Amino acid sequence: MMELSDEDRKLIERLAPILEDSLKYKIVRSLIDALEEASYPPEEMIQEDFIKKVLDAEKGIQGGKSKRYTYDTFKEQFSAKVD
């Protein structure tokens, strides 16, 4: 096996933490992306009527109108229906 020079060892000592941080970032980013995909469906999967309800609610709020909902009423009103 080939022996490393002092220069090579110093270079490795400088680069190792940078590579380690880069790998950690990539792993964490891929985990976050996978969790987001599982938690938040792509926009194409959200039904158009649900999007319209949300946009209408936003317009009402901007116009000074708002409603109060109980948790159950809100869930019933705004939950996406699965066919």
Phi and psi in degrees as GROMACS dihedral restraints (atoms count N, CA, C in turn):
[ dihedral_restraints ]
;  ai    aj    ak    al  type     phi  dphi    fc
    3     4     5     6     1   -81.0    20    10
    4     5     6     7     1   137.2    20    10
    6     7     8     9     1   -82.9    20    10
    7     8     9    10     1   137.6    20    10
    9    10    11    12     1   -86.1    20    10
   10    11    12    13     1   141.0    20    10
   12    13    14    15     1   -79.8    20    10
   13    14    15    16     1   167.5    20    10
   15    16    17    18     1   -61.4    20    10
   16    17    18    19     1   -38.0    20    10
   18    19    20    21     1   -61.1    20    10
   19    20    21    22     1   -44.1    20    10
   21    22    23    24     1   -64.0    20    10
   22    23    24    25     1   -41.6    20    10
   24    25    26    27     1   -62.8    20    10
   25    26    27    28     1   -42.2    20    10
   27    28    29    30     1   -63.9    20    10
   28    29    30    31     1   -41.5    20    10
   30    31    32    33     1   -62.5    20    10
   31    32    33    34     1   -43.5    20    10
   33    34    35    36     1   -62.7    20    10
   34    35    36    37     1   -42.8    20    10
   36    37    38    39     1   -62.7    20    10
   37    38    39    40     1   -33.8    20    10
   39    40    41    42     1   -76.7    20    10
   40    41    42    43     1   -38.5    20    10
   42    43    44    45     1   -82.9    20    10
   43    44    45    46     1   -29.4    20    10
   45    46    47    48     1   -56.0    20    10
   46    47    48    49     1   -48.5    20    10
   48    49    50    51     1   -64.0    20    10
   49    50    51    52     1   -35.8    20    10
   51    52    53    54     1   -65.2    20    10
   52    53    54    55     1   -46.0    20    10
   54    55    56    57     1   -64.3    20    10
   55    56    57    58     1   -40.9    20    10
   57    58    59    60     1   -61.5    20    10
   58    59    60    61     1   -46.1    20    10
   60    61    62    63     1   -62.2    20    10
   61    62    63    64     1   -40.9    20    10
   63    64    65    66     1   -63.7    20    10
   64    65    66    67     1   -44.1    20    10
   66    67    68    69     1   -64.5    20    10
   67    68    69    70     1   -42.6    20    10
   69    70    71    72     1   -59.6    20    10
   70    71    72    73     1   -45.2    20    10
   72    73    74    75     1   -59.7    20    10
   73    74    75    76     1   -47.1    20    10
   75    76    77    78     1   -63.0    20    10
   76    77    78    79     1   -39.7    20    10
   78    79    80    81     1   -66.3    20    10
   79    80    81    82     1   -47.9    20    10
   81    82    83    84     1   -62.9    20    10
   82    83    84    85     1   -42.4    20    10
   84    85    86    87     1   -61.3    20    10
   85    86    87    88     1   -41.7    20    10
   87    88    89    90     1   -68.2    20    10
   88    89    90    91     1   -35.2    20    10
   90    91    92    93     1   -65.8    20    10
   91    92    93    94     1   -44.0    20    10
   93    94    95    96     1   -61.7    20    10
   94    95    96    97     1   -44.3    20    10
   96    97    98    99     1   -60.0    20    10
   97    98    99   100     1   -42.7    20    10
   99   100   101   102     1   -64.8    20    10
  100   101   102   103     1   -41.5    20    10
  102   103   104   105     1   -66.2    20    10
  103   104   105   106     1   -40.3    20    10
  105   106   107   108     1   -63.8    20    10
  106   107   108   109     1   -40.7    20    10
  108   109   110   111     1   -61.4    20    10
  109   110   111   112     1   -39.4    20    10
  111   112   113   114     1   -73.7    20    10
  112   113   114   115     1   -32.1    20    10
  114   115   116   117     1   -90.8    20    10
  115   116   117   118     1   -38.0    20    10
  117   118   119   120     1  -116.6    20    10
  118   119   120   121     1   111.8    20    10
  120   121   122   123     1   -68.8    20    10
  121   122   123   124     1   152.7    20    10
  123   124   125   126     1   -62.0    20    10
  124   125   126   127     1   153.3    20    10
  126   127   128   129     1   -56.7    20    10
  127   128   129   130     1   -31.8    20    10
  129   130   131   132     1   -63.2    20    10
  130   131   132   133     1   -25.4    20    10
  132   133   134   135     1   -84.9    20    10
  133   134   135   136     1   -14.0    20    10
  135   136   137   138     1   -80.6    20    10
  136   137   138   139     1   130.4    20    10
  138   139   140   141     1   -67.9    20    10
  139   140   141   142     1   143.4    20    10
  141   142   143   144     1   -61.1    20    10
  142   143   144   145     1   -36.6    20    10
  144   145   146   147     1   -66.0    20    10
  145   146   147   148     1   -32.7    20    10
  147   148   149   150     1   -67.1    20    10
  148   149   150   151     1   -44.2    20    10
  150   151   152   153     1   -61.5    20    10
  151   152   153   154     1   -41.2    20    10
  153   154   155   156     1   -62.4    20    10
  154   155   156   157     1   -42.1    20    10
  156   157   158   159     1   -60.7    20    10
  157   158   159   160     1   -42.2    20    10
  159   160   161   162     1   -66.3    20    10
  160   161   162   163     1   -43.7    20    10
  162   163   164   165     1   -64.0    20    10
  163   164   165   166     1   -40.8    20    10
  165   166   167   168     1   -62.8    20    10
  166   167   168   169     1   -40.5    20    10
  168   169   170   171     1   -63.7    20    10
  169   170   171   172     1   -40.7    20    10
  171   172   173   174     1   -63.5    20    10
  172   173   174   175     1   -41.3    20    10
  174   175   176   177     1   -63.0    20    10
  175   176   177   178     1   -41.3    20    10
  177   178   179   180     1   -62.5    20    10
  178   179   180   181     1   -41.0    20    10
  180   181   182   183     1   -65.4    20    10
  181   182   183   184     1   -42.8    20    10
  183   184   185   186     1   -65.0    20    10
  184   185   186   187     1   -29.2    20    10
  186   187   188   189     1   -84.3    20    10
  187   188   189   190     1     3.6    20    10
  189   190   191   192     1    90.8    20    10
  190   191   192   193     1     6.3    20    10
  192   193   194   195     1  -101.2    20    10
  193   194   195   196     1   140.9    20    10
  195   196   197   198     1  -151.7    20    10
  196   197   198   199     1   159.4    20    10
  198   199   200   201     1  -127.0    20    10
  199   200   201   202     1   156.0    20    10
  201   202   203   204     1  -110.1    20    10
  202   203   204   205     1   136.2    20    10
  204   205   206   207     1  -123.3    20    10
  205   206   207   208     1   147.4    20    10
  207   208   209   210     1   -77.2    20    10
  208   209   210   211     1   165.7    20    10
  210   211   212   213     1   -57.7    20    10
  211   212   213   214     1   -47.0    20    10
  213   214   215   216     1   -64.6    20    10
  214   215   216   217     1   -41.1    20    10
  216   217   218   219     1   -65.5    20    10
  217   218   219   220     1   -43.4    20    10
  219   220   221   222     1   -60.7    20    10
  220   221   222   223     1   -46.7    20    10
  222   223   224   225     1   -60.5    20    10
  223   224   225   226     1   -42.6    20    10
  225   226   227   228     1   -66.0    20    10
  226   227   228   229     1   -41.4    20    10
  228   229   230   231     1   -71.2    20    10
  229   230   231   232     1   -40.2    20    10
  231   232   233   234     1  -113.7    20    10
  232   233   234   235     1    -2.3    20    10
  234   235   236   237     1   -69.7    20    10
  235   236   237   238     1   138.3    20    10
  237   238   239   240     1   -70.6    20    10
  238   239   240   241     1   131.4    20    10
  240   241   242   243     1   -87.2    20    10
  241   242   243   244     1   130.1    20    10
  243   244   245   246     1   -93.4    20    10
  244   245   246   247     1   126.7    20    10
